[in-house]
């Protein structure tokens, strides 16, 4: 089994075809939506990117009681849990600092 989680910064939901957007032709997004599962009820408590990503990984709200920072070694991580159960996970990012040592500890949680 393979799992792909697609996250976009600053992408408006209402422009996507799968959510009723039809003003801008987005055939690749349409094709992706036709072949995947869409979760419509995902709520992240933190708006800043690092805390929000940590919440998405762990499934736990944390911005009010944790500092702005990376995943910690004790954090449960959804991609890491999937990986240990034989689900291949992969991350692609335009955030170069995530790949560097100390880059939020997100990349090592994925299979590749």
DSSP file (Angstrom, degrees, kcal/mol; ACC not computed):
  #  RESIDUE AA STRUCTURE BP1 BP2  ACC     N-H-->O    O-->H-N    N-H-->O    O-->H-N    TCO  KAPPA ALPHA  PHI   PSI    X-CA   Y-CA   Z-CA
    1    1 A X              0   0    0      0, 0.0    87,-2.0     0, 0.0     2,-0.4   0.000 360.0 360.0 360.0 147.4    0.0    0.0    0.0
    2    2 A X  E     -a   88   0A   0     85,-0.2     2,-0.4     2,-0.0    87,-0.2  -0.960 360.0-161.4-126.1 145.7    1.1    3.6   -0.7
    3    3 A X  E     -a   89   0A   0     85,-2.0    87,-0.6    -2,-0.4     2,-0.5  -0.993   3.8-171.3-128.6 133.7    0.0    6.7    1.0
    4    4 A X        -     0   0    0     -2,-0.4     2,-0.6    85,-0.1    87,-0.1  -0.989   3.3-167.4-124.6 124.3    0.4   10.2   -0.4
    5    5 A X        -     0   0    0     -2,-0.5     2,-0.6    85,-0.4    -2,-0.0  -0.960   9.5-160.6-110.1 122.9   -0.4   13.3    1.7
    6    6 A X        +     0   0    0     -2,-0.6     2,-0.4    85,-0.1    -2,-0.0  -0.906  12.6 176.6-107.7 122.4   -0.6   16.5   -0.4
    7    7 A X        -     0   0    0     -2,-0.6     2,-0.4     2,-0.0    -2,-0.0  -0.981   6.4-170.2-125.6 138.3   -0.2   19.8    1.4
    8    8 A X        -     0   0    0     -2,-0.4     3,-0.5     3,-0.1     2,-0.4  -0.985  17.0-137.1-127.2 137.2   -0.1   23.2   -0.2
    9    9 A X  S    S+     0   0    0     -2,-0.4     3,-0.1     1,-0.2    -2,-0.0  -0.782  87.4   0.4 -88.7 137.0    0.7   26.5    1.4
   10   10 A X  S    S+     0   0    0     -2,-0.4     2,-0.6     1,-0.2    -1,-0.2   0.814  88.7 141.1  57.5  38.5   -1.5   29.4    0.4
   11   11 A X        -     0   0    0     -3,-0.5     2,-0.4     3,-0.0    -1,-0.2  -0.951  48.8-132.4-108.2 123.1   -3.8   27.4   -2.0
   12   12 A X    >   -     0   0    0     -2,-0.6     3,-1.3     1,-0.1     4,-0.4  -0.596   3.6-145.3 -80.0 130.5   -7.4   28.4   -1.8
   13   13 A X  G >  S+     0   0    0     -2,-0.4     3,-1.5     1,-0.3     8,-0.3   0.856  93.7  64.1 -59.9 -39.1   -9.8   25.5   -1.4
   14   14 A X  G 3  S+     0   0    0      1,-0.3    -1,-0.3     6,-0.1     8,-0.2   0.553  95.3  59.0 -71.8  -6.0  -12.5   27.1   -3.5
   15   15 A X  G <  S+     0   0    0     -3,-1.3     9,-0.3     6,-0.1    -1,-0.3   0.618  84.1  97.7 -92.9 -12.9  -10.4   27.2   -6.7
   16   16 A X  S X >S-     0   0    0     -3,-1.5     5,-2.6    -4,-0.4     3,-1.6  -0.556  74.5-135.5 -78.4 136.5  -10.0   23.4   -6.8
   17   17 A X  G > 5S+     0   0    0      1,-0.3     3,-1.8    -2,-0.3    -1,-0.1   0.851 103.7  61.4 -58.0 -35.8  -12.3   21.4   -9.0
   18   18 A X  G 3 5S+     0   0    0      1,-0.3    -1,-0.3     2,-0.1    -4,-0.1   0.660 108.2  44.7 -68.3 -13.6  -13.0   18.8   -6.3
   19   19 A X  G < 5S-     0   0    0     -3,-1.6    -1,-0.3    -6,-0.2    -2,-0.2   0.077 132.4 -86.5-115.6  21.6  -14.4   21.6   -4.1
   20   20 A X  T < 5S+     0   0    0     -3,-1.8     2,-0.3     1,-0.3    -3,-0.2   0.407  78.4 144.5  95.5  -2.4  -16.5   23.2   -6.8
   21   21 A X      < +     0   0    0     -5,-2.6    -1,-0.3    -8,-0.3    -6,-0.1  -0.529   6.7 154.6 -72.3 132.5  -14.0   25.6   -8.3
   22   22 A X        +     0   0    0     -2,-0.3    -1,-0.1    -8,-0.2    -7,-0.1   0.319  47.1  89.4-138.7   6.1  -14.4   26.0  -12.1
   23   23 A X  S    S+     0   0    0      1,-0.2     2,-0.5     2,-0.0    -8,-0.1   0.841  91.5  43.0 -76.3 -32.7  -12.9   29.4  -12.9
   24   24 A X  S    S-     0   0    0     -9,-0.3     2,-0.4     2,-0.0    -1,-0.2  -0.960  88.6-123.5-116.8 124.6   -9.4   28.2  -13.5
   25   25 A X        +     0   0    0     -2,-0.5     2,-0.2     1,-0.1    -3,-0.1  -0.535  34.9 170.9 -68.6 122.4   -8.8   24.9  -15.5
   26   26 A X     >  +     0   0    0     -2,-0.4     4,-2.3     1,-0.1    -9,-0.2  -0.609   5.3 166.2-131.3  70.7   -6.8   22.6  -13.3
   27   27 A X  H  > S+     0   0    0      1,-0.2     4,-2.5    -2,-0.2     5,-0.2   0.831  75.9  53.1 -61.8 -33.5   -6.8   19.2  -15.1
   28   28 A X  H  > S+     0   0    0      2,-0.2     4,-2.3     1,-0.2    -1,-0.2   0.910 110.7  46.5 -69.5 -40.3   -4.0   17.7  -12.9
   29   29 A X  H  > S+     0   0    0      2,-0.2     4,-2.4     1,-0.2    -2,-0.2   0.895 112.5  51.5 -65.4 -38.6   -5.8   18.5   -9.7
   30   30 A X  H  X S+     0   0    0     -4,-2.3     4,-1.8     2,-0.2    -2,-0.2   0.932 110.8  47.4 -62.6 -46.1   -9.0   17.1  -11.2
   31   31 A X  H  X S+     0   0    0     -4,-2.5     4,-0.9     1,-0.2    -2,-0.2   0.899 111.6  51.0 -62.3 -41.8   -7.2   13.9  -12.2
   32   32 A X  H >< S+     0   0    0     -4,-2.3     3,-0.8     1,-0.2     4,-0.4   0.921 109.5  50.4 -61.4 -44.4   -5.7   13.6   -8.7
   33   33 A X  H >< S+     0   0    0     -4,-2.4     3,-0.7     1,-0.2    -1,-0.2   0.847 106.6  55.2 -63.8 -34.6   -9.1   14.1   -7.1
   34   34 A X  H 3< S+     0   0    0     -4,-1.8    -1,-0.2     1,-0.2    -2,-0.2   0.727 114.3  40.1 -70.6 -21.5  -10.6   11.4   -9.3
   35   35 A X  T << S+     0   0    0     -4,-0.9     2,-0.2    -3,-0.8    -1,-0.2   0.299 112.6  55.8-111.3   8.0   -8.0    8.8   -8.2
   36   36 A X  S <  S-     0   0    0     -3,-0.7     2,-0.4    -4,-0.4    -4,-0.0  -0.778  79.8-103.3-134.1 174.8   -7.7    9.6   -4.5
   37   37 A X        -     0   0    0     -2,-0.2     2,-0.5     2,-0.0    -3,-0.1  -0.869  31.5-151.2 -99.3 135.5   -9.6   10.0   -1.2
   38   38 A X        -     0   0    0     -2,-0.4     2,-0.7    -5,-0.1    -5,-0.0  -0.932   3.0-149.0-110.2 128.3  -10.3   13.5    0.0
   39   39 A X        +     0   0    0     -2,-0.5     3,-0.3     1,-0.1    -2,-0.0  -0.864  16.1 179.3 -96.7 114.7  -10.7   14.2    3.6
   40   40 A X        +     0   0    0     -2,-0.7     2,-0.2     1,-0.2    -1,-0.1   0.561  69.9  58.2 -92.3  -9.9  -13.1   17.1    4.0
   41   41 A X        +     0   0    0      2,-0.0     2,-0.6     0, 0.0    -1,-0.2  -0.476  64.9 131.8-123.2  60.9  -13.1   17.3    7.8
   42   42 A X        -     0   0    0     -3,-0.3     2,-0.5    -2,-0.2    14,-0.0  -0.957  31.6-173.0-113.6 118.9   -9.5   18.0    8.8
   43   43 A X        -     0   0    0     -2,-0.6     2,-0.5    13,-0.0    -2,-0.0  -0.949   7.8-165.0-117.6 124.8   -9.1   20.8   11.3
   44   44 A X        -     0   0    0     -2,-0.5     8,-0.1     1,-0.1     9,-0.1  -0.912   9.9-154.5-106.7 133.1   -5.7   22.1   12.3
   45   45 A X  S    S+     0   0    0     -2,-0.5     2,-0.4     6,-0.1    -1,-0.1   0.764  74.7  67.0 -78.6 -25.9   -5.6   24.3   15.4
   46   46 A X        -     0   0    0      1,-0.1     9,-0.1     5,-0.1    -2,-0.0  -0.815  55.6-168.6-103.8 133.8   -2.4   26.2   14.5
   47   47 A X        +     0   0    0     -2,-0.4    -1,-0.1     5,-0.0    -2,-0.0   0.836  64.1  90.5 -87.0 -35.4   -2.2   28.6   11.6
   48   48 A X  S  > S-     0   0    0      1,-0.1     4,-2.3     4,-0.1     5,-0.2  -0.361  84.5-121.4 -63.0 145.4    1.6   29.0   11.6
   49   49 A X  H  > S+     0   0    0      1,-0.2     4,-2.7     2,-0.2     5,-0.2   0.885 102.5  48.6 -60.9 -49.0    3.2   26.5    9.3
   50   50 A X  H  > S+     0   0    0      1,-0.2     4,-2.1     2,-0.2    -1,-0.2   0.948 116.3  41.8 -62.2 -50.2    5.6   24.6   11.7
   51   51 A X  H  > S+     0   0    0      1,-0.2     4,-2.2     2,-0.2    -1,-0.2   0.897 114.8  52.8 -63.1 -37.4    3.1   24.0   14.5
   52   52 A X  H  X S+     0   0    0     -4,-2.3     4,-2.3     2,-0.2    -2,-0.2   0.915 109.2  48.5 -63.8 -42.4    0.4   23.1   11.9
   53   53 A X  H  X S+     0   0    0     -4,-2.7     4,-2.4     1,-0.2    -1,-0.2   0.897 110.0  52.0 -64.7 -38.7    2.6   20.5   10.3
   54   54 A X  H  X S+     0   0    0     -4,-2.1     4,-2.4    -5,-0.2     6,-0.3   0.906 110.0  49.5 -63.6 -39.9    3.4   19.1   13.6
   55   55 A X  H  X S+     0   0    0     -4,-2.2     4,-2.9     2,-0.2     5,-0.4   0.890 109.5  51.1 -65.3 -39.3   -0.3   18.8   14.4
   56   56 A X  H  < S+     0   0    0     -4,-2.3    -2,-0.2     1,-0.2    -1,-0.2   0.915 113.3  45.8 -64.1 -42.5   -1.0   17.1   11.0
   57   57 A X  H  < S+     0   0    0     -4,-2.4    21,-2.5     1,-0.2    -2,-0.2   0.911 125.6  29.3 -64.5 -44.0    1.8   14.6   11.7
   58   58 A X  H  < S-     0   0    0     -4,-2.4    -2,-0.2    19,-0.2    -3,-0.2   0.695  92.6-132.6 -95.9 -21.0    0.7   13.8   15.3
   59   59 A X  S  < S+     0   0    0     -4,-2.9     2,-0.4    -5,-0.2    -3,-0.1   0.681  70.7 114.5  74.5  16.9   -3.0   14.5   15.2
   60   60 A X        -     0   0    0     -5,-0.4    -1,-0.2    -6,-0.3    -2,-0.2  -0.976  69.2-125.7-126.2 129.0   -2.7   16.5   18.4
   61   61 A X        +     0   0    0     -2,-0.4    -9,-0.1     1,-0.1   -17,-0.0  -0.485  44.7 151.1 -63.5 138.3   -3.3   20.3   18.9
   62   62 A X    >>  +     0   0    0     -2,-0.2     4,-1.4   -11,-0.1     3,-0.9   0.483  31.7 100.8-149.3  -4.6   -0.1   21.7   20.5
   63   63 A X  T 34 S+     0   0    0      1,-0.3    -2,-0.0     2,-0.2   -11,-0.0   0.813  84.1  54.4 -65.5 -30.1    0.5   25.3   19.6
   64   64 A X  T 34 S+     0   0    0      1,-0.2    -1,-0.3     3,-0.0    -2,-0.0   0.740 121.7  27.1 -77.1 -21.0   -0.8   26.7   22.9
   65   65 A X  T <4 S+     0   0    0     -3,-0.9     2,-0.3     2,-0.1    -2,-0.2   0.377 115.3  61.3-123.5   4.6    1.5   24.6   25.1
   66   66 A X  S  < S-     0   0    0     -4,-1.4     3,-0.1    -3,-0.0    -4,-0.1  -0.947  79.8-112.6-129.0 153.8    4.5   23.9   22.8
   67   67 A X        -     0   0    0     -2,-0.3     2,-0.6     1,-0.1    -2,-0.1  -0.252  42.9 -85.5 -77.1 168.4    7.0   26.3   21.3
   68   68 A X  S    S+     0   0    0     -5,-0.0     2,-0.3   -18,-0.0    -1,-0.1  -0.642  85.3 102.1 -69.3 116.9    7.4   27.0   17.6
   69   69 A X        -     0   0    0     -2,-0.6   -15,-0.1    -3,-0.1     3,-0.1  -0.986  65.4 -56.7-179.2-173.6    9.7   24.2   16.5
   70   70 A X        -     0   0    0     -2,-0.3    35,-0.2     1,-0.2     2,-0.2  -0.074  63.8 -74.9 -79.2 176.9   10.3   20.9   14.9
   71   71 A X        -     0   0    0     33,-2.2     2,-0.2     1,-0.0    -1,-0.2  -0.494  52.4-134.9 -64.5 143.4    8.9   17.4   15.5
   72   72 A X    >   -     0   0    0     -2,-0.2     3,-1.7    -3,-0.1    -1,-0.0  -0.659  19.8-109.7-100.4 161.2   10.5   16.0   18.7
   73   73 A X  T 3  S+     0   0    0      1,-0.3    -1,-0.1    -2,-0.2    -2,-0.0   0.784 119.3  52.5 -61.3 -26.9   11.8   12.4   19.1
   74   74 A X  T 3  S+     0   0    0      2,-0.1    -1,-0.3     0, 0.0     2,-0.3   0.506  85.1 109.5 -88.6  -4.3    8.8   11.6   21.3
   75   75 A X  S <  S-     0   0    0     -3,-1.7     2,-0.3     1,-0.1    -4,-0.0  -0.533  70.8-127.7 -72.9 133.1    6.2   12.8   18.9
   76   76 A X        -     0   0    0     -2,-0.3     2,-0.5   -18,-0.1    -4,-0.1  -0.649  27.4-157.5 -73.0 137.4    4.1   10.2   17.2
   77   77 A X     >  -     0   0    0     -2,-0.3     4,-2.9     1,-0.1     5,-0.3  -0.977  16.7-146.3-126.0 122.6    4.2   10.8   13.5
   78   78 A X  H  > S+     0   0    0    -21,-2.5     4,-2.5    -2,-0.5     5,-0.2   0.898 101.7  47.1 -53.6 -48.2    1.6    9.5   11.1
   79   79 A X  H  > S+     0   0    0      1,-0.2     4,-2.4     2,-0.2    -1,-0.2   0.889 113.9  49.0 -62.9 -35.8    4.0    8.8    8.2
   80   80 A X  H  > S+     0   0    0      2,-0.2     4,-2.1     1,-0.2    -2,-0.2   0.899 111.1  48.7 -69.7 -40.4    6.4    7.1   10.5
   81   81 A X  H  X S+     0   0    0     -4,-2.9     4,-0.7     2,-0.2    -2,-0.2   0.922 112.7  48.4 -64.2 -44.1    3.6    4.9   12.0
   82   82 A X  H ><>S+     0   0    0     -4,-2.5     5,-2.6    -5,-0.3     3,-1.0   0.921 109.3  53.9 -60.2 -43.6    2.5    4.0    8.5
   83   83 A X  H ><5S+     0   0    0     -4,-2.4     3,-1.6     1,-0.3    -2,-0.2   0.897 105.2  52.6 -59.3 -42.4    6.1    3.2    7.5
   84   84 A X  H 3<5S+     0   0    0     -4,-2.1    -1,-0.3     1,-0.3    -2,-0.2   0.666 107.8  53.8 -70.4 -14.0    6.5    0.8   10.4
   85   85 A X  T <<5S-     0   0    0     -3,-1.0    -1,-0.3    -4,-0.7    -2,-0.2   0.114 127.3 -95.6-105.5  20.1    3.3   -1.0    9.3
   86   86 A X  T < 5S+     0   0    0     -3,-1.6     2,-0.6     1,-0.3    -3,-0.2   0.579  80.8 134.5  84.3   9.5    4.5   -1.5    5.7
   87   87 A X      < -     0   0    0     -5,-2.6     2,-0.4    -6,-0.2    -1,-0.3  -0.835  53.5-132.0 -94.7 124.4    2.9    1.5    4.1
   88   88 A X  E     -a    2   0A   0    -87,-2.0   -85,-2.0    -2,-0.6     2,-0.4  -0.606  27.6-173.7 -76.7 126.5    5.4    3.3    1.8
   89   89 A X  E     -a    3   0A   0     -2,-0.4    23,-1.5   -87,-0.2    22,-0.7  -0.935   5.0-176.8-122.7 148.3    5.4    7.1    2.4
   90   90 A X        -     0   0    0    -87,-0.6     2,-0.4    -2,-0.4   -85,-0.4  -0.989   9.2-155.7-142.9 146.4    7.2    9.8    0.4
   91   91 A X        -     0   0    0     -2,-0.3     2,-0.4    16,-0.1   -85,-0.1  -0.985   7.5-176.1-127.9 138.1    7.6   13.5    0.8
   92   92 A X        +     0   0    0     -2,-0.4     2,-0.3     2,-0.0    -2,-0.0  -0.997  18.8 168.9-126.2 134.4    8.3   16.1   -1.8
   93   93 A X        -     0   0    0     -2,-0.4    -2,-0.0     1,-0.1     6,-0.0  -0.994  43.7-148.1-147.7 150.8    8.8   19.7   -0.6
   94   94 A X  S    S+     0   0    0     -2,-0.3     2,-1.2     1,-0.1     3,-0.1   0.254  78.3 102.0 -96.8  10.3   10.0   23.0   -1.8
   95   95 A X    >   -     0   0    0      1,-0.2     3,-1.9     2,-0.0     4,-0.5  -0.747  51.6-176.7 -93.3  88.7   11.1   23.7    1.7
   96   96 A X  G >> S+     0   0    0     -2,-1.2     3,-1.3     1,-0.3     4,-0.9   0.813  76.4  66.0 -58.6 -32.1   14.9   23.1    1.3
   97   97 A X  G 34 S+     0   0    0      1,-0.3    -1,-0.3     2,-0.2    -2,-0.0   0.719  90.1  65.8 -66.3 -18.8   15.5   23.7    5.0
   98   98 A X  G <4 S+     0   0    0     -3,-1.9     9,-0.5     1,-0.2     5,-0.3   0.809  99.7  51.7 -69.3 -27.7   13.5   20.5    5.8
   99   99 A X  T <4 S+     0   0    0     -3,-1.3    -1,-0.2    -4,-0.5    -2,-0.2   0.782  94.6  87.1 -80.0 -27.6   16.1   18.4    4.1
  100  100 A X  S >< S-     0   0    0     -4,-0.9     3,-2.1     1,-0.2     2,-0.0  -0.253  99.1 -79.4 -70.8 159.1   19.1   19.9    6.0
  101  101 A X  T 3  S+     0   0    0      1,-0.3    -1,-0.2     2,-0.1    -2,-0.1  -0.359 123.1  17.8 -55.5 133.4   20.2   18.5    9.4
  102  102 A X  T 3  S+     0   0    0      1,-0.1     2,-1.7    -3,-0.1    -1,-0.3   0.616  84.5 146.5  78.2  12.0   17.9   19.9   12.0
  103  103 A X  S X  S-     0   0    0     -3,-2.1     3,-0.7    -5,-0.3     4,-0.3  -0.238  85.5 -68.2 -81.6  50.4   15.3   20.7    9.4
  104  104 A X  T 3   -     0   0    0     -2,-1.7   -33,-2.2     1,-0.2    -1,-0.2   0.404  65.2-104.7  86.9  -4.0   12.3   20.1   11.5
  105  105 A X  T 3  S+     0   0    0     -7,-0.2    -1,-0.2   -35,-0.2     4,-0.2   0.732  90.3 118.6  55.4  27.2   12.8   16.3   11.6
  106  106 A X    X   +     0   0    0     -3,-0.7     3,-1.4    -8,-0.2     4,-0.4   0.905  61.8  56.9 -85.4 -45.3   10.0   15.8    9.1
  107  107 A X  G >  S+     0   0    0     -9,-0.5     3,-1.8    -4,-0.3    -1,-0.1   0.874  99.3  57.2 -59.9 -42.9   11.9   14.2    6.3
  108  108 A X  G 3  S+     0   0    0      1,-0.3    -1,-0.3     4,-0.1    -2,-0.1   0.684  94.8  69.5 -64.5 -13.3   13.3   11.2    8.2
  109  109 A X  G <  S+     0   0    0     -3,-1.4    -1,-0.3    -4,-0.2   -26,-0.3   0.689  91.2  73.4 -75.7 -17.8    9.8   10.2    9.2
  110  110 A X  S <  S-     0   0    0     -3,-1.8   -20,-0.2    -4,-0.4   -30,-0.1  -0.556  88.0-120.0 -95.9 160.0    9.0    9.2    5.6
  111  111 A X              0   0    0    -22,-0.7   -21,-0.2    -2,-0.2    -1,-0.1   0.893 360.0 360.0 -63.4 -39.7   10.2    6.1    3.7
  112  112 A X              0   0    0    -23,-1.5   -22,-0.2    -3,-0.0    -1,-0.1   0.274 360.0 360.0-154.9 360.0   11.8    8.4    1.1
